[in-house]
Amino acid sequence: MKQITIYDLLPLLKKGWVAYSKDYWYWFDKKPRYDEYMGVWHCRTSVSLNICFKLKAPKCAWKDSLIKVEHKEE
């Protein structure tokens, strides 16, 4: 399976947020909060994107990986 970046996947995702946390990319329905102590993102609804896709890790720190997913048509 070819490895892709999160930016390749963004146009296919529903409106929400994505962030990298503990070796995986996650999609969130609402803006998550970053837990400095645990080093992870928290939100009620999250889906691991690495289950279906082989995604590259970001070049930035975890806490800087948060991206808003929005589409101009919506």
MOPAC internal coordinates of N, CA, C and O (Angstrom, degrees):
PM7 1SCF
backbone

  N    0.0000 0     0.00 0     0.00 0    0    0    0
  C    1.4460 1     0.00 0     0.00 0    1    0    0
  C    1.5332 1   108.43 1     0.00 0    2    1    0
  O    1.2310 1   120.96 1   -46.49 1    3    2    1
  N    1.3206 1   115.76 1   133.51 1    3    2    1
  C    1.4688 1   121.32 1  -179.84 1    5    3    2
  C    1.5321 1   110.43 1   -73.44 1    6    5    3
  O    1.2310 1   120.46 1   -42.99 1    7    6    5
  N    1.3119 1   116.74 1   137.01 1    7    6    5
  C    1.4604 1   121.57 1   177.98 1    9    7    6
  C    1.5292 1   108.81 1   -83.11 1   10    9    7
  O    1.2310 1   120.48 1   -46.66 1   11   10    9
  N    1.3299 1   116.69 1   133.34 1   11   10    9
  C    1.4634 1   122.47 1  -179.24 1   13   11   10
  C    1.5256 1   109.90 1  -122.14 1   14   13   11
  O    1.2310 1   120.71 1   -11.16 1   15   14   13
  N    1.3254 1   116.24 1   168.84 1   15   14   13
  C    1.4637 1   120.30 1   176.10 1   17   15   14
  C    1.5232 1   109.29 1   -95.59 1   18   17   15
  O    1.2310 1   120.66 1   -16.18 1   19   18   17
  N    1.2903 1   116.34 1   163.82 1   19   18   17
  C    1.4644 1   120.95 1   178.29 1   21   19   18
  C    1.5319 1   110.08 1   -62.75 1   22   21   19
  O    1.2310 1   120.13 1   150.39 1   23   22   21
  N    1.3264 1   117.36 1   -29.61 1   23   22   21
  C    1.4652 1   120.99 1  -179.36 1   25   23   22
  C    1.5244 1   111.98 1   -68.04 1   26   25   23
  O    1.2310 1   119.93 1   152.32 1   27   26   25
  N    1.3331 1   117.74 1   -27.68 1   27   26   25
  C    1.4648 1   121.33 1   174.47 1   29   27   26
  C    1.5252 1   110.87 1   -68.20 1   30   29   27
  O    1.2310 1   120.57 1   150.09 1   31   30   29
  N    1.3023 1   116.52 1   -29.91 1   31   30   29
  C    1.4666 1   122.37 1  -175.34 1   33   31   30
  C    1.5310 1   113.32 1   -89.14 1   34   33   31
  O    1.2310 1   119.52 1   154.33 1   35   34   33
  N    1.3179 1   118.53 1   -25.67 1   35   34   33
  C    1.4722 1   121.94 1  -174.76 1   37   35   34
  C    1.5274 1   114.57 1   -50.75 1   38   37   35
  O    1.2310 1   118.31 1   136.77 1   39   38   37
  N    1.3315 1   120.82 1   -43.23 1   39   38   37
  C    1.4712 1   119.50 1  -179.01 1   41   39   38
  C    1.5292 1   114.08 1   -63.46 1   42   41   39
  O    1.2310 1   120.15 1   161.45 1   43   42   41
  N    1.3144 1   117.32 1   -18.55 1   43   42   41
  C    1.4622 1   121.67 1  -177.95 1   45   43   42
  C    1.5254 1   113.55 1   -93.17 1   46   45   43
  O    1.2310 1   120.15 1   168.12 1   47   46   45
  N    1.3252 1   117.32 1   -11.88 1   47   46   45
  C    1.4650 1   121.72 1  -175.57 1   49   47   46
  C    1.5189 1   112.53 1   -88.36 1   50   49   47
  O    1.2310 1   121.21 1   -26.71 1   51   50   49
  N    1.3267 1   115.29 1   153.29 1   51   50   49
  C    1.4587 1   121.00 1   172.91 1   53   51   50
  C    1.5166 1   110.05 1   -68.56 1   54   53   51
  O    1.2310 1   121.13 1   -19.93 1   55   54   53
  N    1.3157 1   115.44 1   160.07 1   55   54   53
  C    1.4598 1   122.00 1   175.26 1   57   55   54
  C    1.5332 1   109.42 1   -54.75 1   58   57   55
  O    1.2310 1   120.54 1   -42.72 1   59   58   57
  N    1.3169 1   116.57 1   137.28 1   59   58   57
  C    1.4613 1   121.53 1  -179.45 1   61   59   58
  C    1.5192 1   109.91 1   160.55 1   62   61   59
  O    1.2310 1   120.87 1    42.07 1   63   62   61
  N    1.3342 1   115.93 1  -137.93 1   63   62   61
  C    1.4614 1   122.39 1  -178.01 1   65   63   62
  C    1.5176 1   109.16 1  -142.02 1   66   65   63
  O    1.2310 1   120.20 1   -28.58 1   67   66   65
  N    1.3317 1   117.23 1   151.42 1   67   66   65
  C    1.4589 1   122.09 1   171.31 1   69   67   66
  C    1.5261 1   108.38 1  -128.56 1   70   69   67
  O    1.2310 1   121.11 1   -31.15 1   71   70   69
  N    1.3226 1   115.49 1   148.85 1   71   70   69
  C    1.4655 1   120.98 1   178.17 1   73   71   70
  C    1.5189 1   108.82 1  -157.14 1   74   73   71
  O    1.2310 1   121.29 1   -25.10 1   75   74   73
  N    1.3163 1   115.13 1   154.90 1   75   74   73
  C    1.4598 1   122.47 1   178.71 1   77   75   74
  C    1.5194 1   108.56 1   -97.52 1   78   77   75
  O    1.2310 1   121.01 1   -47.66 1   79   78   77
  N    1.3252 1   115.68 1   132.34 1   79   78   77
  C    1.4557 1   119.66 1  -177.61 1   81   79   78
  C    1.5260 1   109.99 1  -151.06 1   82   81   79
  O    1.2310 1   120.41 1   -60.70 1   83   82   81
  N    1.3129 1   116.82 1   119.30 1   83   82   81
  C    1.4707 1   121.59 1   175.86 1   85   83   82
  C    1.5314 1   112.89 1    53.82 1   86   85   83
  O    1.2310 1   119.98 1  -125.19 1   87   86   85
  N    1.3024 1   117.64 1    54.81 1   87   86   85
  C    1.4682 1   124.12 1   175.04 1   89   87   86
  C    1.5258 1   116.10 1    75.66 1   90   89   87
  O    1.2310 1   119.31 1  -171.96 1   91   90   89
  N    1.3268 1   118.92 1     8.04 1   91   90   89
  C    1.4646 1   121.82 1  -179.86 1   93   91   90
  C    1.5211 1   111.39 1  -137.84 1   94   93   91
  O    1.2310 1   120.66 1   -31.55 1   95   94   93
  N    1.3320 1   116.34 1   148.45 1   95   94   93
  C    1.4579 1   122.71 1   170.27 1   97   95   94
  C    1.5204 1   107.72 1   -89.15 1   98   97   95
  O    1.2310 1   120.30 1   -42.91 1   99   98   97
  N    1.3231 1   117.03 1   137.09 1   99   98   97
  C    1.4609 1   122.62 1   178.72 1  101   99   98
  C    1.5218 1   110.22 1  -124.73 1  102  101   99
  O    1.2310 1   120.94 1   -33.14 1  103  102  101
  N    1.3393 1   115.81 1   146.86 1  103  102  101
  C    1.4584 1   122.65 1   171.14 1  105  103  102
  C    1.5223 1   107.07 1  -104.68 1  106  105  103
  O    1.2310 1   120.39 1   -42.26 1  107  106  105
  N    1.3329 1   116.87 1   137.74 1  107  106  105
  C    1.4675 1   123.19 1  -179.92 1  109  107  106
  C    1.5216 1   108.96 1  -125.18 1  110  109  107
  O    1.2310 1   120.32 1   -37.04 1  111  110  109
  N    1.3339 1   116.99 1   142.96 1  111  110  109
  C    1.4662 1   119.52 1   178.57 1  113  111  110
  C    1.5319 1   112.03 1   -77.74 1  114  113  111
  O    1.2310 1   120.45 1   152.86 1  115  114  113
  N    1.3242 1   116.74 1   -27.14 1  115  114  113
  C    1.4653 1   122.34 1   177.20 1  117  115  114
  C    1.5332 1   108.54 1  -126.64 1  118  117  115
  O    1.2310 1   120.53 1   -16.00 1  119  118  117
  N    1.3243 1   116.58 1   164.00 1  119  118  117
  C    1.4652 1   120.09 1  -179.14 1  121  119  118
  C    1.5292 1   109.66 1   -62.45 1  122  121  119
  O    1.2310 1   119.90 1   -59.08 1  123  122  121
  N    1.3322 1   117.80 1   120.92 1  123  122  121
  C    1.4613 1   120.26 1   179.77 1  125  123  122
  C    1.5255 1   110.90 1   -80.81 1  126  125  123
  O    1.2310 1   121.15 1   -14.53 1  127  126  125
  N    1.3098 1   115.41 1   165.47 1  127  126  125
  C    1.4656 1   119.64 1   174.51 1  129  127  126
  C    1.5204 1   107.37 1  -109.78 1  130  129  127
  O    1.2310 1   121.33 1   -32.12 1  131  130  129
  N    1.3190 1   115.06 1   147.88 1  131  130  129
  C    1.4627 1   120.67 1  -179.40 1  133  131  130
  C    1.5181 1   109.19 1   -93.88 1  134  133  131
  O    1.2310 1   120.24 1   -52.92 1  135  134  133
  N    1.3063 1   117.14 1   127.08 1  135  134  133
  C    1.4646 1   123.37 1   178.01 1  137  135  134
  C    1.5247 1   108.02 1   -94.86 1  138  137  135
  O    1.2310 1   120.60 1   -75.99 1  139  138  137
  N    1.3298 1   116.46 1   104.01 1  139  138  137
  C    1.4730 1   122.12 1  -178.13 1  141  139  138
  C    1.5348 1   111.59 1   -59.43 1  142  141  139
  O    1.2310 1   120.50 1   140.15 1  143  142  141
  N    1.3192 1   116.66 1   -39.85 1  143  142  141
  C    1.4590 1   120.97 1  -176.59 1  145  143  142
  C    1.5312 1   111.91 1   -64.86 1  146  145  143
  O    1.2310 1   120.69 1   132.17 1  147  146  145
  N    1.3385 1   116.29 1   -47.83 1  147  146  145
  C    1.4613 1   121.35 1  -177.87 1  149  147  146
  C    1.5307 1   112.72 1   -86.40 1  150  149  147
  O    1.2310 1   120.41 1   158.30 1  151  150  149
  N    1.3338 1   116.82 1   -21.70 1  151  150  149
  C    1.4563 1   120.75 1  -179.31 1  153  151  150
  C    1.5143 1   113.49 1    73.76 1  154  153  151
  O    1.2310 1   120.82 1  -147.41 1  155  154  153
  N    1.3442 1   116.03 1    32.59 1  155  154  153
  C    1.4671 1   120.81 1  -179.25 1  157  155  154
  C    1.5294 1   110.54 1  -136.02 1  158  157  155
  O    1.2310 1   120.91 1   -15.83 1  159  158  157
  N    1.3333 1   115.86 1   164.17 1  159  158  157
  C    1.4639 1   122.79 1   175.30 1  161  159  158
  C    1.5231 1   108.95 1   -93.47 1  162  161  159
  O    1.2310 1   120.30 1   -36.77 1  163  162  161
  N    1.3434 1   117.03 1   143.23 1  163  162  161
  C    1.4665 1   121.66 1   179.88 1  165  163  162
  C    1.5171 1   110.77 1  -125.22 1  166  165  163
  O    1.2310 1   121.50 1   -43.98 1  167  166  165
  N    1.3236 1   114.73 1   136.02 1  167  166  165
  C    1.4637 1   122.16 1   174.44 1  169  167  166
  C    1.5249 1   106.28 1  -163.44 1  170  169  167
  O    1.2310 1   120.36 1   -27.59 1  171  170  169
  N    1.3206 1   116.92 1   152.41 1  171  170  169
  C    1.4663 1   120.80 1  -178.33 1  173  171  170
  C    1.5265 1   111.44 1   -60.43 1  174  173  171
  O    1.2310 1   120.09 1   134.05 1  175  174  173
  N    1.3283 1   117.43 1   -45.95 1  175  174  173
  C    1.4610 1   121.58 1  -178.39 1  177  175  174
  C    1.5192 1   110.47 1  -111.63 1  178  177  175
  O    1.2310 1   120.73 1   -59.84 1  179  178  177
  N    1.3234 1   116.21 1   120.16 1  179  178  177
  C    1.4630 1   120.19 1   176.67 1  181  179  178
  C    1.5270 1   109.15 1  -144.20 1  182  181  179
  O    1.2310 1   121.37 1   -29.85 1  183  182  181
  N    1.3300 1   114.99 1   150.15 1  183  182  181
  C    1.4599 1   121.53 1   178.95 1  185  183  182
  C    1.5256 1   107.90 1  -133.21 1  186  185  183
  O    1.2310 1   120.41 1   -50.36 1  187  186  185
  N    1.3096 1   116.82 1   129.64 1  187  186  185
  C    1.4653 1   120.65 1   177.24 1  189  187  186
  C    1.5208 1   108.78 1   -75.86 1  190  189  187
  O    1.2310 1   120.63 1   -55.95 1  191  190  189
  N    1.3129 1   116.40 1   124.05 1  191  190  189
  C    1.4609 1   121.17 1  -179.63 1  193  191  190
  C    1.5215 1   112.07 1   -84.21 1  194  193  191
  O    1.2310 1   119.77 1   163.24 1  195  194  193
  N    1.3138 1   118.04 1   -16.76 1  195  194  193
  C    1.4600 1   121.55 1  -179.07 1  197  195  194
  C    1.5197 1   112.62 1   -75.54 1  198  197  195
  O    1.2310 1   119.67 1   171.71 1  199  198  197
  N    1.3137 1   118.23 1    -8.29 1  199  198  197
  C    1.4632 1   121.21 1   176.65 1  201  199  198
  C    1.5247 1   109.77 1   -68.01 1  202  201  199
  O    1.2310 1   120.70 1   140.25 1  203  202  201
  N    1.3300 1   116.26 1   -39.75 1  203  202  201
  C    1.4648 1   121.35 1  -176.15 1  205  203  202
  C    1.5168 1   114.33 1  -103.32 1  206  205  203
  O    1.2310 1   119.88 1   159.74 1  207  206  205
  N    1.3171 1   117.84 1   -20.26 1  207  206  205
  C    1.4562 1   121.72 1  -174.05 1  209  207  206
  C    1.5228 1   110.84 1  -129.82 1  210  209  207
  O    1.2310 1   120.71 1   -32.27 1  211  210  209
  N    1.3067 1   116.26 1   147.73 1  211  210  209
  C    1.4584 1   121.64 1   175.29 1  213  211  210
  C    1.5300 1   106.35 1   -94.83 1  214  213  211
  O    1.2310 1   120.76 1   -84.12 1  215  214  213
  N    1.3285 1   116.16 1    95.88 1  215  214  213
  C    1.4635 1   122.37 1  -173.98 1  217  215  214
  C    1.5225 1   111.93 1  -102.75 1  218  217  215
  O    1.2310 1   121.18 1   -40.20 1  219  218  217
  N    1.3065 1   115.34 1   139.80 1  219  218  217
  C    1.4636 1   121.10 1   176.24 1  221  219  218
  C    1.5299 1   109.93 1   -72.24 1  222  221  219
  O    1.2310 1   120.93 1   -32.08 1  223  222  221
  N    1.3034 1   115.82 1   147.92 1  223  222  221
  C    1.4662 1   121.24 1   174.49 1  225  223  222
  C    1.5284 1   108.68 1   -71.68 1  226  225  223
  O    1.2310 1   120.19 1   -29.12 1  227  226  225
  N    1.3248 1   117.24 1   150.88 1  227  226  225
  C    1.4636 1   119.01 1   178.13 1  229  227  226
  C    1.5297 1   110.75 1   -72.77 1  230  229  227
  O    1.2310 1   120.83 1   -20.99 1  231  230  229
  N    1.3147 1   116.02 1   159.01 1  231  230  229
  C    1.4645 1   120.58 1   177.66 1  233  231  230
  C    1.5207 1   111.18 1   -88.05 1  234  233  231
  O    1.2310 1   120.56 1   174.68 1  235  234  233
  N    1.3250 1   116.54 1    -5.32 1  235  234  233
  C    1.4666 1   121.43 1  -179.54 1  237  235  234
  C    1.5318 1   110.09 1  -100.97 1  238  237  235
  O    1.2310 1   120.63 1    -5.99 1  239  238  237
  N    1.3103 1   116.41 1   174.01 1  239  238  237
  C    1.4653 1   121.82 1   175.46 1  241  239  238
  C    1.5281 1   109.68 1   -69.06 1  242  241  239
  O    1.2310 1   120.20 1   -24.56 1  243  242  241
  N    1.3215 1   117.21 1   155.44 1  243  242  241
  C    1.4676 1   121.57 1  -178.99 1  245  243  242
  C    1.5112 1   112.15 1   -52.50 1  246  245  243
  O    1.2310 1   121.01 1   133.31 1  247  246  245
  N    1.3398 1   115.67 1   -46.69 1  247  246  245
  C    1.4644 1   118.92 1  -174.71 1  249  247  246
  C    1.5216 1   112.20 1   -67.78 1  250  249  247
  O    1.2310 1   119.79 1   166.49 1  251  250  249
  N    1.3313 1   118.01 1   -13.51 1  251  250  249
  C    1.4629 1   121.88 1   177.81 1  253  251  250
  C    1.5263 1   112.55 1  -100.50 1  254  253  251
  O    1.2310 1   119.84 1  -173.99 1  255  254  253
  N    1.3313 1   117.90 1     6.01 1  255  254  253
  C    1.4653 1   121.48 1  -174.69 1  257  255  254
  C    1.5266 1   114.45 1   -89.82 1  258  257  255
  O    1.2310 1   119.40 1   176.66 1  259  258  257
  N    1.3207 1   118.76 1    -3.34 1  259  258  257
  C    1.4605 1   121.65 1  -176.39 1  261  259  258
  C    1.5304 1   111.35 1   -65.84 1  262  261  259
  O    1.2310 1   120.94 1   -51.89 1  263  262  261
  N    1.3436 1   115.80 1   128.11 1  263  262  261
  C    1.4651 1   122.42 1  -179.43 1  265  263  262
  C    1.5238 1   108.64 1  -131.33 1  266  265  263
  O    1.2310 1   120.14 1   -47.69 1  267  266  265
  N    1.3112 1   117.33 1   132.31 1  267  266  265
  C    1.4602 1   122.10 1   176.21 1  269  267  266
  C    1.5247 1   108.23 1   -82.51 1  270  269  267
  O    1.2310 1   120.47 1   -49.18 1  271  270  269
  N    1.3390 1   116.70 1   130.82 1  271  270  269
  C    1.4602 1   122.05 1   178.20 1  273  271  270
  C    1.5241 1   107.32 1  -100.00 1  274  273  271
  O    1.2310 1   121.05 1   -65.76 1  275  274  273
  N    1.3171 1   115.60 1   114.24 1  275  274  273
  C    1.4662 1   119.95 1   177.84 1  277  275  274
  C    1.5198 1   108.08 1  -144.98 1  278  277  275
  O    1.2310 1   121.13 1   -29.06 1  279  278  277
  N    1.3103 1   115.45 1   150.94 1  279  278  277
  C    1.4519 1   121.42 1  -179.16 1  281  279  278
  C    1.5105 1   108.30 1  -123.60 1  282  281  279
  O    1.2310 1   119.91 1   -44.28 1  283  282  281
  N    1.3066 1   117.79 1   135.72 1  283  282  281
  C    1.4621 1   122.26 1  -176.02 1  285  283  282
  C    1.5210 1   113.01 1   -63.23 1  286  285  283
  O    1.2310 1   119.48 1   153.40 1  287  286  285
  N    1.3372 1   118.59 1   -26.60 1  287  286  285
  C    1.4687 1   121.90 1  -179.69 1  289  287  286
  C    1.5194 1   112.15 1   -69.73 1  290  289  287
  O    1.2310 1   119.75 1   154.98 1  291  290  289
  N    1.3343 1   118.09 1   -25.02 1  291  290  289
  C    1.4688 1   122.28 1  -175.01 1  293  291  290
  C    1.5003 1   111.65 1   -78.81 1  294  293  291
  O    1.2310 1   120.10 1   180.00 1  295  294  293

